[in-house]
């Protein structure tokens, strides 16, 4: 008898949570699991296709508009496990779980809350939410929580009164390893790349500050879109880097861009588990990253597949170093730890444990 499991996402935008959850959903053992992907948003807004499992679009503009459709769906389909990702959706699932005692609800955390709160736009809470913190109540009522890194687990336990026995750390999987960077002749300029949402927490502004001080010719590609776009453009102009920086809002050919570069640069002040950084290493492109809360230090080993630095001065020093990197060594280090078969096994082991509890 197959286990019926629903994976629930707010959207299928081009984010890390969306890619990881849709990958896991599509690649579970078909002999053991009957999986479906539930997307609250609109099909027309999806940035990539999911082919190997049924996808149900609720076509709702907000998570809060999906309560009744989700109730009806759960009543009709009777899944044994529901796995959601992203905090506000996890909270809703926890609240819904009060009415479905035969379903195991699992929430996958995506951020380090204490750091992320410093960079989020402040939202005015309704009177009801001020009086009763429904978000916290929902999270605490989940049957199990997945954290992407040790730092995330520590942060989660500090934020919520949750049983540590019901938290499992599962890293994100490498989903593509069939291409690798070839060693090339040294070009007249170094090529750097960063990929991520354009926002203060991702640190593109401090990367530009550091790059404005290097003493060699370079090209820097920024891939991503977001609220900080105009401020980043102003910074590029102010630092006179217009000839050095290329911006690409979106691409579905991330790996093609990665292998053309010498180094991935991460400026983030916090990361859940940085997929783009992991993907860079998976094609043999090393990384320089700031030491920030999250999964970065579980991916990078200094001198093997990149460097973790403490400040902008150290970042600049590493940029100026002339290191000979072996793309295969860079790739093999992350493959051994995060290959998709290993991570999928971790998910399936968790599902078995949750059903037995």
C-alpha positions as a Markdown table, in Angstrom:
| # | Residue | x | y | z |
|---|---|---|---|---|
| 1 | Unk | 0.0 | 0.0 | 0.0 |
| 2 | Unk | 1.5 | 3.3 | -1.1 |
| 3 | Unk | 1.8 | 6.3 | 1.3 |
| 4 | Unk | -0.2 | 9.2 | 0.0 |
| 5 | Unk | 1.7 | 12.4 | 0.5 |
| 6 | Unk | 1.0 | 16.0 | -0.4 |
| 7 | Unk | 3.7 | 18.6 | -0.9 |
| 8 | Unk | 2.3 | 22.2 | -0.5 |
| 9 | Unk | 4.0 | 25.3 | -1.8 |
| 10 | Unk | 2.8 | 29.0 | -2.1 |
| 11 | Unk | 4.0 | 29.3 | -5.7 |
| 12 | Unk | 6.3 | 27.7 | -8.3 |
| 13 | Unk | 8.5 | 30.9 | -8.5 |
| 14 | Unk | 12.2 | 30.5 | -9.1 |
| 15 | Unk | 13.2 | 30.1 | -5.5 |
| 16 | Unk | 15.2 | 27.6 | -3.6 |
| 17 | Unk | 12.3 | 26.1 | -1.6 |
| 18 | Unk | 10.2 | 25.6 | -4.7 |
| 19 | Unk | 13.0 | 23.8 | -6.5 |
| 20 | Unk | 13.9 | 21.6 | -3.6 |
| 21 | Unk | 10.3 | 20.6 | -2.7 |
| 22 | Unk | 9.3 | 20.0 | -6.4 |
| 23 | Unk | 12.5 | 17.9 | -6.9 |
| 24 | Unk | 11.8 | 15.7 | -3.8 |
| 25 | Unk | 8.1 | 15.3 | -4.8 |
| 26 | Unk | 9.0 | 14.1 | -8.3 |
| 27 | Unk | 11.8 | 11.8 | -7.3 |
| 28 | Unk | 10.4 | 9.8 | -4.3 |
| 29 | Unk | 10.2 | 6.0 | -4.8 |
| 30 | Unk | 7.1 | 5.5 | -6.9 |
| 31 | Unk | 6.6 | 2.0 | -5.5 |
| 32 | Unk | 6.3 | 3.4 | -2.0 |
| 33 | Unk | 4.7 | 6.9 | -2.4 |
| 34 | Unk | 1.7 | 8.4 | -4.1 |
| 35 | Unk | 2.8 | 12.0 | -4.3 |
| 36 | Unk | 1.0 | 15.2 | -5.4 |
| 37 | Unk | 2.2 | 18.8 | -5.5 |
| 38 | Unk | -0.3 | 21.4 | -4.4 |
| 39 | Unk | 0.5 | 25.0 | -5.5 |
| 40 | Unk | -1.6 | 27.8 | -3.9 |
| 41 | Unk | -0.7 | 30.4 | -6.6 |
| 42 | Unk | -1.5 | 30.6 | -10.3 |
| 43 | Unk | -0.3 | 28.2 | -12.9 |
| 44 | Unk | 0.4 | 31.1 | -15.3 |
| 45 | Unk | 3.0 | 32.5 | -12.8 |
| 46 | Unk | 5.0 | 29.3 | -12.5 |
| 47 | Unk | 8.7 | 29.5 | -13.6 |
| 48 | Unk | 9.3 | 25.9 | -14.2 |
| 49 | Unk | 7.5 | 22.7 | -15.1 |
| 50 | Unk | 6.8 | 19.7 | -12.9 |
| 51 | Unk | 6.2 | 16.6 | -15.0 |
| 52 | Unk | 6.6 | 13.4 | -13.0 |
| 53 | Unk | 3.7 | 14.0 | -10.4 |
| 54 | Unk | 0.2 | 15.5 | -10.5 |
| 55 | Unk | 0.2 | 19.2 | -9.8 |
| 56 | Unk | -3.0 | 20.9 | -8.4 |
| 57 | Unk | -3.1 | 24.7 | -8.7 |
| 58 | Unk | -5.5 | 26.4 | -6.3 |
| 59 | Unk | -5.1 | 29.6 | -8.3 |
| 60 | Unk | -5.3 | 31.8 | -5.2 |
| 61 | Unk | -3.5 | 35.1 | -4.8 |
| 62 | Unk | -2.5 | 34.6 | -1.1 |
| 63 | Unk | -1.9 | 31.7 | 1.3 |
| 64 | Unk | -4.8 | 33.0 | 3.5 |
| 65 | Unk | -7.2 | 32.6 | 0.5 |
| 66 | Unk | -6.4 | 28.9 | 0.3 |
| 67 | Unk | -7.9 | 27.7 | 3.7 |
| 68 | Unk | -11.2 | 26.4 | 2.4 |
| 69 | Unk | -9.8 | 24.8 | -0.8 |
| 70 | Unk | -7.2 | 23.0 | 1.3 |
| 71 | Unk | -9.8 | 21.8 | 3.8 |
| 72 | Unk | -11.9 | 20.4 | 0.9 |
| 73 | Unk | -8.9 | 18.8 | -0.7 |
| 74 | Unk | -7.7 | 17.1 | 2.5 |
| 75 | Unk | -11.2 | 15.9 | 3.3 |
| 76 | Unk | -11.6 | 14.4 | -0.2 |
| 77 | Unk | -8.1 | 13.0 | -0.8 |
| 78 | Unk | -7.2 | 12.0 | 2.7 |
| 79 | Unk | -3.4 | 12.2 | 2.5 |
| 80 | Unk | -1.3 | 10.5 | 5.2 |
| 81 | Unk | 1.4 | 13.2 | 5.2 |
| 82 | Unk | 1.3 | 16.9 | 4.2 |
| 83 | Unk | 4.7 | 18.6 | 3.8 |
| 84 | Unk | 4.8 | 22.4 | 3.4 |
| 85 | Unk | 7.6 | 24.9 | 3.1 |
| 86 | Unk | 8.0 | 28.6 | 4.0 |
| 87 | Unk | 7.0 | 29.9 | 7.4 |
| 88 | Unk | 3.6 | 31.5 | 6.8 |
| 89 | Unk | 2.4 | 28.4 | 5.0 |
| 90 | Unk | 3.8 | 26.1 | 7.7 |
| 91 | Unk | 1.8 | 28.2 | 10.3 |
| 92 | Unk | -1.4 | 27.7 | 8.3 |
| 93 | Unk | -0.8 | 24.0 | 8.0 |
| 94 | Unk | -0.3 | 23.8 | 11.7 |
| 95 | Unk | -3.6 | 25.5 | 12.3 |
| 96 | Unk | -5.4 | 23.3 | 9.8 |
| 97 | Unk | -3.9 | 20.2 | 11.5 |
| 98 | Unk | -6.2 | 20.7 | 14.5 |
| 99 | Unk | -9.0 | 19.4 | 12.3 |
| 100 | Unk | -7.1 | 16.5 | 10.7 |
| 101 | Unk | -5.8 | 14.3 | 13.4 |
| 102 | Unk | -5.1 | 11.4 | 11.0 |
| 103 | Unk | -2.7 | 13.4 | 8.9 |
| 104 | Unk | 0.9 | 14.0 | 9.8 |
| 105 | Unk | 1.9 | 17.6 | 9.1 |
| 106 | Unk | 5.6 | 18.4 | 8.4 |
| 107 | Unk | 6.9 | 22.0 | 8.0 |
| 108 | Unk | 10.2 | 22.7 | 6.2 |
| 109 | Unk | 11.9 | 25.9 | 7.5 |
| 110 | Unk | 13.5 | 28.1 | 4.9 |
| 111 | Unk | 15.1 | 30.9 | 6.9 |
| 112 | Unk | 17.1 | 31.9 | 10.0 |
| 113 | Unk | 14.3 | 33.9 | 11.6 |
| 114 | Unk | 16.3 | 36.0 | 14.0 |
| 115 | Unk | 18.5 | 37.4 | 11.3 |
| 116 | Unk | 15.8 | 37.5 | 8.6 |
| 117 | Unk | 13.5 | 39.6 | 10.8 |
| 118 | Unk | 16.0 | 42.4 | 10.7 |
| 119 | Unk | 15.8 | 42.6 | 6.9 |
| 120 | Unk | 12.0 | 42.1 | 6.4 |
| 121 | Unk | 9.6 | 44.9 | 5.8 |
| 122 | Unk | 7.7 | 45.5 | 9.0 |
| 123 | Unk | 4.1 | 44.4 | 8.7 |
| 124 | Unk | 1.3 | 45.8 | 10.8 |
| 125 | Unk | -0.4 | 42.9 | 12.6 |
| 126 | Unk | -4.2 | 42.7 | 12.9 |
| 127 | Unk | -5.8 | 43.0 | 16.3 |
| 128 | Unk | -6.5 | 39.3 | 16.3 |
| 129 | Unk | -2.9 | 38.4 | 15.6 |
| 130 | Unk | -1.7 | 40.9 | 18.2 |
| 131 | Unk | -4.0 | 39.4 | 20.8 |
| 132 | Unk | -3.3 | 35.7 | 19.9 |
| 133 | Unk | -0.2 | 34.8 | 18.0 |
| 134 | Unk | -1.8 | 32.4 | 15.6 |
| 135 | Unk | 1.4 | 32.0 | 13.6 |
| 136 | Unk | 3.3 | 30.6 | 16.7 |
| 137 | Unk | 0.4 | 28.4 | 17.6 |
| 138 | Unk | 0.3 | 26.9 | 14.1 |
| 139 | Unk | 4.1 | 26.2 | 14.0 |
| 140 | Unk | 4.0 | 24.6 | 17.5 |
| 141 | Unk | 1.2 | 22.3 | 16.4 |
| 142 | Unk | 3.2 | 20.7 | 13.5 |
| 143 | Unk | 4.0 | 17.1 | 14.0 |
| 144 | Unk | 7.6 | 17.5 | 12.7 |
| 145 | Unk | 9.9 | 20.2 | 11.3 |
| 146 | Unk | 12.7 | 20.0 | 8.8 |
| 147 | Unk | 15.6 | 22.4 | 9.2 |
| 148 | Unk | 18.2 | 22.8 | 6.4 |
| 149 | Unk | 21.2 | 23.4 | 8.7 |
| 150 | Unk | 22.4 | 23.2 | 12.3 |
| 151 | Unk | 22.2 | 27.0 | 12.6 |
| 152 | Unk | 18.6 | 26.9 | 11.5 |
| 153 | Unk | 17.7 | 24.3 | 14.1 |
| 154 | Unk | 19.3 | 26.3 | 16.8 |
| 155 | Unk | 17.4 | 29.4 | 15.6 |
| 156 | Unk | 14.1 | 27.5 | 15.4 |
| 157 | Unk | 14.4 | 26.2 | 19.0 |
| 158 | Unk | 15.2 | 29.7 | 20.2 |
| 159 | Unk | 12.1 | 31.1 | 18.5 |
| 160 | Unk | 9.6 | 28.4 | 19.3 |
| 161 | Unk | 8.8 | 26.1 | 22.2 |
| 162 | Unk | 9.2 | 23.0 | 20.1 |
| 163 | Unk | 10.3 | 19.5 | 21.0 |
| 164 | Unk | 13.8 | 19.0 | 19.6 |
| 165 | Unk | 13.1 | 15.3 | 19.1 |
| 166 | Unk | 10.7 | 16.4 | 16.4 |
| 167 | Unk | 13.2 | 18.3 | 14.3 |
| 168 | Unk | 15.3 | 16.7 | 11.6 |
| 169 | Unk | 18.1 | 18.4 | 9.7 |
| 170 | Unk | 18.0 | 17.6 | 6.0 |
| 171 | Unk | 20.2 | 19.5 | 3.6 |
| 172 | Unk | 19.2 | 20.4 | 0.1 |
| 173 | Unk | 20.1 | 18.0 | -2.6 |
| 174 | Unk | 22.3 | 18.4 | -5.6 |
| 175 | Unk | 19.9 | 18.0 | -8.5 |
| 176 | Unk | 22.3 | 18.2 | -11.4 |
| 177 | Unk | 25.9 | 17.0 | -11.7 |
| 178 | Unk | 26.3 | 16.2 | -15.4 |
| 179 | Unk | 28.4 | 19.2 | -16.3 |
| 180 | Unk | 31.7 | 20.5 | -14.9 |
| 181 | Unk | 33.9 | 23.5 | -15.6 |
| 182 | Unk | 36.9 | 22.8 | -17.7 |
| 183 | Unk | 40.3 | 24.3 | -16.8 |
| 184 | Unk | 40.8 | 27.3 | -19.1 |
| 185 | Unk | 43.7 | 29.5 | -20.1 |
| 186 | Unk | 43.8 | 32.6 | -17.9 |
| 187 | Unk | 41.8 | 35.4 | -19.5 |
| 188 | Unk | 42.5 | 39.1 | -19.4 |
| 189 | Unk | 40.0 | 39.6 | -16.6 |
| 190 | Unk | 38.5 | 37.5 | -13.8 |
| 191 | Unk | 34.9 | 36.5 | -14.0 |
| 192 | Unk | 32.7 | 36.5 | -10.9 |
| 193 | Unk | 29.0 | 35.7 | -10.4 |
| 194 | Unk | 26.3 | 35.8 | -7.7 |
| 195 | Unk | 22.8 | 34.5 | -7.9 |
| 196 | Unk | 19.9 | 35.4 | -5.6 |
| 197 | Unk | 17.0 | 37.6 | -4.8 |
| 198 | Unk | 17.9 | 41.3 | -4.9 |
| 199 | Unk | 17.4 | 42.2 | -1.2 |
| 200 | Unk | 19.4 | 43.6 | 1.6 |
| 201 | Unk | 19.8 | 40.2 | 3.3 |
| 202 | Unk | 21.5 | 38.8 | 0.2 |
| 203 | Unk | 24.3 | 41.4 | 0.5 |
| 204 | Unk | 24.8 | 42.4 | -3.1 |
| 205 | Unk | 25.6 | 45.9 | -2.0 |
| 206 | Unk | 28.5 | 44.9 | 0.1 |
| 207 | Unk | 29.8 | 42.7 | -2.7 |
| 208 | Unk | 29.9 | 45.8 | -5.0 |
| 209 | Unk | 31.7 | 47.8 | -2.3 |
| 210 | Unk | 34.4 | 45.1 | -2.1 |
| 211 | Unk | 34.7 | 44.7 | -5.9 |
| 212 | Unk | 35.2 | 48.5 | -6.2 |
| 213 | Unk | 38.5 | 48.1 | -4.4 |
| 214 | Unk | 40.1 | 45.3 | -6.4 |
| 215 | Unk | 43.3 | 46.0 | -8.4 |
| 216 | Unk | 42.7 | 43.9 | -11.5 |
| 217 | Unk | 40.2 | 43.9 | -14.4 |
| 218 | Unk | 37.0 | 41.8 | -13.8 |
| 219 | Unk | 33.5 | 41.1 | -14.9 |
| 220 | Unk | 30.7 | 40.5 | -12.3 |
| 221 | Unk | 27.4 | 38.9 | -13.2 |
| 222 | Unk | 24.4 | 39.4 | -10.9 |
| 223 | Unk | 21.4 | 37.1 | -11.6 |
| 224 | Unk | 18.2 | 37.8 | -9.8 |
| 225 | Unk | 15.4 | 40.2 | -9.3 |
| 226 | Unk | 13.8 | 41.9 | -6.3 |
| 227 | Unk | 13.0 | 45.1 | -4.4 |
| 228 | Unk | 16.6 | 46.2 | -4.1 |
| 229 | Unk | 17.1 | 46.4 | -7.9 |
| 230 | Unk | 17.1 | 50.2 | -8.2 |
| 231 | Unk | 19.4 | 50.7 | -5.1 |
| 232 | Unk | 21.9 | 48.2 | -6.6 |
| 233 | Unk | 21.8 | 50.1 | -9.9 |
| 234 | Unk | 22.5 | 53.4 | -8.1 |
| 235 | Unk | 25.4 | 51.7 | -6.2 |
| 236 | Unk | 26.9 | 50.4 | -9.5 |
| 237 | Unk | 26.8 | 53.9 | -10.9 |
| 238 | Unk | 28.1 | 55.6 | -7.8 |
| 239 | Unk | 31.1 | 53.1 | -7.7 |
| 240 | Unk | 31.7 | 53.6 | -11.4 |
| 241 | Unk | 31.3 | 49.9 | -12.1 |
| 242 | Unk | 28.9 | 50.1 | -15.1 |
| 243 | Unk | 31.5 | 48.5 | -17.4 |
| 244 | Unk | 32.2 | 45.7 | -15.0 |
| 245 | Unk | 28.7 | 44.6 | -14.0 |
| 246 | Unk | 26.0 | 42.7 | -15.9 |
| 247 | Unk | 22.6 | 42.1 | -14.5 |
| 248 | Unk | 20.2 | 39.3 | -15.6 |
| 249 | Unk | 16.8 | 39.3 | -14.0 |
| 250 | Unk | 16.0 | 35.6 | -14.6 |
| 251 | Unk | 17.4 | 32.6 | -16.5 |
| 252 | Unk | 16.6 | 28.9 | -16.6 |
| 253 | Unk | 20.1 | 28.2 | -17.7 |
| 254 | Unk | 21.9 | 28.9 | -14.4 |
| 255 | Unk | 24.5 | 26.2 | -14.9 |
| 256 | Unk | 25.5 | 27.6 | -18.3 |
| 257 | Unk | 26.3 | 30.9 | -16.6 |
| 258 | Unk | 28.1 | 29.3 | -13.6 |
| 259 | Unk | 30.6 | 27.3 | -15.6 |
| 260 | Unk | 31.7 | 30.5 | -17.5 |
| 261 | Unk | 32.9 | 32.1 | -14.3 |
| 262 | Unk | 36.0 | 31.8 | -12.1 |
| 263 | Unk | 34.3 | 32.3 | -8.7 |
| 264 | Unk | 30.9 | 32.5 | -7.0 |
| 265 | Unk | 30.6 | 35.4 | -4.6 |
| 266 | Unk | 28.1 | 35.3 | -1.7 |
| 267 | Unk | 27.4 | 38.4 | 0.2 |
| 268 | Unk | 24.5 | 37.2 | 2.4 |
| 269 | Unk | 24.0 | 38.2 | 6.0 |
| 270 | Unk | 22.0 | 34.9 | 6.5 |
| 271 | Unk | 21.2 | 31.9 | 4.4 |
| 272 | Unk | 18.9 | 28.9 | 5.1 |
| 273 | Unk | 20.9 | 26.6 | 2.8 |
| 274 | Unk | 22.2 | 28.4 | -0.2 |
| 275 | Unk | 21.2 | 26.5 | -3.3 |
| 276 | Unk | 23.0 | 28.7 | -5.8 |
| 277 | Unk | 26.2 | 28.4 | -3.9 |
| 278 | Unk | 25.8 | 24.6 | -3.8 |
| 279 | Unk | 25.1 | 24.5 | -7.5 |
| 280 | Unk | 28.2 | 26.5 | -8.2 |
| 281 | Unk | 30.4 | 24.0 | -6.4 |
| 282 | Unk | 28.6 | 21.2 | -8.2 |
| 283 | Unk | 30.0 | 22.4 | -11.5 |
| 284 | Unk | 33.5 | 23.0 | -10.1 |
| 285 | Unk | 33.3 | 26.7 | -9.5 |
| 286 | Unk | 34.7 | 27.7 | -6.0 |
| 287 | Unk | 33.1 | 30.3 | -3.7 |
| 288 | Unk | 34.0 | 33.2 | -1.5 |
| 289 | Unk | 31.4 | 33.8 | 1.2 |
| 290 | Unk | 30.9 | 35.8 | 4.3 |
| 291 | Unk | 30.6 | 33.8 | 7.5 |
| 292 | Unk | 26.9 | 34.1 | 8.1 |
| 293 | Unk | 24.3 | 32.1 | 10.0 |
| 294 | Unk | 22.9 | 29.2 | 7.9 |
| 295 | Unk | 24.2 | 26.3 | 5.9 |
| 296 | Unk | 27.1 | 28.0 | 4.1 |
| 297 | Unk | 29.8 | 26.7 | 6.5 |
| 298 | Unk | 28.3 | 23.1 | 6.0 |
| 299 | Unk | 29.0 | 23.4 | 2.3 |
| 300 | Unk | 32.4 | 25.2 | 2.1 |
| 301 | Unk | 35.7 | 23.8 | 3.3 |
| 302 | Unk | 38.4 | 26.5 | 3.3 |
| 303 | Unk | 40.9 | 25.9 | 0.6 |
| 304 | Unk | 39.1 | 22.9 | -0.9 |
| 305 | Unk | 36.1 | 24.4 | -2.6 |
| 306 | Unk | 36.3 | 28.1 | -1.5 |
| 307 | Unk | 36.8 | 30.4 | 1.4 |
| 308 | Unk | 34.6 | 31.7 | 4.2 |
| 309 | Unk | 35.7 | 35.1 | 5.4 |
| 310 | Unk | 34.8 | 37.3 | 8.4 |
| 311 | Unk | 34.7 | 40.8 | 6.9 |
| 312 | Unk | 35.1 | 42.9 | 3.8 |
| 313 | Unk | 38.9 | 43.3 | 4.2 |
| 314 | Unk | 39.4 | 39.5 | 4.3 |
| 315 | Unk | 37.0 | 39.1 | 1.3 |
| 316 | Unk | 39.1 | 41.5 | -0.7 |
| 317 | Unk | 42.3 | 39.7 | 0.3 |
| 318 | Unk | 40.9 | 36.4 | -1.0 |
| 319 | Unk | 39.8 | 38.0 | -4.2 |
| 320 | Unk | 43.3 | 39.2 | -4.8 |
| 321 | Unk | 44.8 | 35.7 | -4.1 |
| 322 | Unk | 45.9 | 33.8 | -7.2 |
| 323 | Unk | 44.7 | 30.2 | -6.3 |
| 324 | Unk | 44.7 | 27.3 | -8.7 |
| 325 | Unk | 41.4 | 25.5 | -8.2 |
| 326 | Unk | 40.7 | 21.9 | -9.3 |
| 327 | Unk | 37.1 | 21.8 | -10.6 |
| 328 | Unk | 36.8 | 18.1 | -9.9 |
| 329 | Unk | 37.9 | 18.5 | -6.3 |
| 330 | Unk | 35.4 | 21.4 | -5.8 |
| 331 | Unk | 32.6 | 19.3 | -7.2 |
| 332 | Unk | 33.5 | 16.0 | -5.5 |
| 333 | Unk | 33.5 | 17.6 | -2.0 |
| 334 | Unk | 29.8 | 18.7 | -2.2 |
| 335 | Unk | 28.7 | 15.6 | -4.2 |
| 336 | Unk | 29.8 | 13.3 | -1.4 |
| 337 | Unk | 27.8 | 15.2 | 1.2 |
| 338 | Unk | 24.7 | 16.3 | -0.8 |
| 339 | Unk | 24.1 | 14.0 | -3.7 |
| 340 | Unk | 20.4 | 13.6 | -4.5 |
| 341 | Unk | 20.2 | 9.9 | -3.6 |
| 342 | Unk | 21.5 | 10.5 | -0.1 |
| 343 | Unk | 19.1 | 13.4 | 0.5 |
| 344 | Unk | 16.0 | 11.6 | -0.9 |
| 345 | Unk | 16.8 | 8.7 | 1.4 |
| 346 | Unk | 16.9 | 11.1 | 4.3 |
| 347 | Unk | 13.4 | 12.3 | 3.4 |
| 348 | Unk | 12.0 | 8.8 | 3.0 |
| 349 | Unk | 13.5 | 7.7 | 6.3 |
| 350 | Unk | 11.8 | 10.8 | 7.9 |
| 351 | Unk | 8.4 | 9.9 | 6.4 |
| 352 | Unk | 8.6 | 6.4 | 7.8 |
| 353 | Unk | 9.5 | 7.7 | 11.3 |
| 354 | Unk | 6.7 | 10.2 | 11.3 |
| 355 | Unk | 4.1 | 7.6 | 10.3 |
| 356 | Unk | 5.2 | 5.4 | 13.2 |
| 357 | Unk | 5.0 | 8.1 | 15.8 |
